[in-house]
């Protein structure tokens, strides 16, 4: 059985706020660590049957960038939900919400 590792490194300032976030993954095709401004991670806990989340962003993350990140995440959730459940109707609702959110935040013109 093959294993692949994904690693996130978060450097905190004196107030314990993220100052730098980087990641690397064995199978990403990218050599070394890659820096990013934000990280949103959701995992389904097998034992407790609940979602655990980590949402981090650096001080460099601009509001407009966060709006794009959230828009793209909602779109991705719609696509993932449809693929995982074959429930096109509910997946389309997420995509429609993403479009409304994108227009509201001027991500979409």
N, C-alpha and C positions, 0 to 999 in steps of 0.2 A: 504494500500500500504506500502510495506517495503522499508526502505531507508538504504543505506550502505554508510559509510564515509571512504574516503581515505585521509590521512593527510601526508604531507611532511613537515619536519622541516629542515631549512637550517641555519647553523651558519656561519656567515661571519667574515673574518679577518678585520683588519683596512683598507685594500684597497678594501673592499667589494667583495672579492673573496671567494667562498665557501670553508670553512675549514672542515665542517662536514655536512653530509646529512643523514637524517634518515626518515623512513616512517612507517606508521602503517595503517592497514585497518581492518575494523570491521569483514569482512568475510574471512580474509586471512588464518586463522588457526594458526597464529603466535601470541603469547602473547607479548604485549609491542611493543616498537619501535625496528626496525631493521635498522642497519647502512648500508649505501651503499656508493660507491665512485663516482657514476655518476647517472644522472637522465635525461631522454629524454622524454618529454611529448608533445604530439600534440593533440589539440582539434579543432573540427570543430565548428566555431562560427555560430550559427543558424541565428542570425539577419543579420550579414554582409556577410555570405556565404564565409568565408575564414578560413584558418588554422592559429591558434595561437600556438606558440611553446615556450617551455622552455628547454634549454639544459644547464645543469650544471655538473661540475665535480670538484672534490677536487684535491689538489696538490699531494695527494697520488696515484691518478690514473696513472698507468704506460702506456706508449705507447702501449705495447703488450696487455694490458687489454682493451684499447680503440679500438684496432683493432678487438678484439673478440666481444666487444659490438656492433660495427658497423656491422660486419659480421652477427652476430646473429639477429640484428635488420632488416637488409635487407632481410634475409631469412624469418623472421617472417612477414615482409610486403608482400612478395610474397605469403605466405600461407594465410594470412588474406585477401589479395586482391582477391585471387581465391575463397575463401569461401564467400566473400561478393558480388562478381559480377558474379560468375560462368564463368568468362573469364579465362579459363585455359591457353590459349596461352599467354596472357600478364602476368599472374602470373608466368608461367614458365620462361619468359624472366627475371623477377626479380630474380628468383632462380638461373638461369644461371649466371646472373651478380654477385650474391652473391658468387657463386662458383669461378668465376674469381677473384673477390676481395679477397676472402679467400686465394687463391693460391698466388696472388700478394703480400699479406701482411704476408705470411707464417703462417696464421691461419690454413690453410689446407696444409698438406704435400703432 
